[in-house]
Amino acid sequence: MAAPGQALRKRRGVEEAPRPPPEEGEQGPPARPPLRPGTFWLSRIVLLRCTALLYFVAFLVAYHQNKQLIGEKGLLPCKLYLQNVKRYFKGKINLDSLTYAPTLIWFLDWSDMDSNLDCLAGLGLGVSAYVLVTGCANMILMAILWILYLSLVNVGQIWYSFGWESQLLETGFLGIFLCPLWTLSRLPDYSPPSQIVIWGFRWLIFRIMLGAGLIKIRGDPCWRELTCMDYHYEVVLIISGNLSFLNWLTIVPSIACFDDACLGFLFSSKEGCVKDQVLKIQAKEAAGQRLPLRYGCCVRKVVNVTFGLLITYLSIPVVLNLLNSRQVMNTSFNPLRIVNTYGAFGSITRERTEIIFQGTSSLDPNDPMAVWEEYEFKCKPGDLKRRPCLISPYHYRLDWLMWFAAFQTYEQNEWIIHLAGKLLASEEAALSLIAFNPFEGKAPPRWIRGEHFKYKFSQPGGKHASEGKWWIRKRIGPYFPPVNLQGLKKFYEARDWPYPKQN
């Protein structure tokens, strides 16, 4: 029990004098040894959390946008897609149809497809959030994430047709084998990270970087002439989010190149924390104490060797593609997208063209006095005075596909006309994909047309910049002619799309 005077001094905020340093020759507490290289306990935690973060973003995008894109009233309904797949395979859900489009949705109730999509995305959000926050995972949780996202990708059609979807699935598949089977622990007993899986991640980042380099050398001559960067970087891609979460995702497998000694600075050194536990594990190994051999460990070794053989076998067409002078990029050679070929920007566009949706309430769309008002999308260029958005690592799939559609014709992108019809009906789901509806609070437009413009950045300090304009644009011509809702009825019927009802 403290003396009364001592307690009084503490209440008054008077601290005791610090202890003097140890006398010369007197030893202080032993210094904590540094982490030794060669183990990947902490690397596994970082890998799993980073993978979970990217899964979380991907499922968040899916939860917010899937209903509008592939739902019951989506621009490309996934129910119609699966029905067409089923019809192609003689109207049956058999091994052929499952192999062609592996997805859990085959086994769900199709009467409420929006709920199915929400449930898959919502479950993915919950599981990925758990792994992200706790740093704990097992093979079952990581397999659930992989199956859920695979189920969405395989019904996502063009909205999910880009390399980062396959890359996330391959990264997530590797993450399954990085974990123990059952245990939910950041440092699971007797389950050190497999060197085979670590090298699987390294093989992935090697293929990504090599594929990206080779496709550039073999593709656009501006890469060989060192002039591509004149067109390629007008916005810093990893910050802007122009490429979804691709750049962040590419960082993830490179983490496997760093062991615990490299990544230890990310963890607390307090007694009992994971870093301290890893130090104790390393000390036991240095003392010659090996982990006891258990039945589960033997099974795990067999699983890891089988995993390595599978990756090796599936890598054969990928390697042949890398060696081929006609290399293709961002392609999967198996329906599960386990081992894929990657590559980016094999060709560079010198100009940016955009499709601008315009609506009018005029009875006659050809009337020179008709007033056409512009719809504004959430992130693609439109309003000249709106600065480029920074959304990384989030992604607006419709805005991204609008950029690709501008390279082609509306006949090659029928969903463009589908979107125009939904805007003519002021359909709520479609309008949720739009940043600004010029007809909000008014009657829907009678006509909508698509105009084709060339966009480029204004020069800093120039005339347009002084007027607050980020962009300069020049009209190329019409992209699609004026359409009205009644005139699109047969177009909808021919494609089995639900005819939008005007609100």
Summary of the structure (lengths in Angstrom):
residues: 503
radius of gyration: 28.5
end to end distance: 77.8
largest distance: 98.3
contacts: 1481
relative contact order: 0.11
helix: 50%
strand: 9%
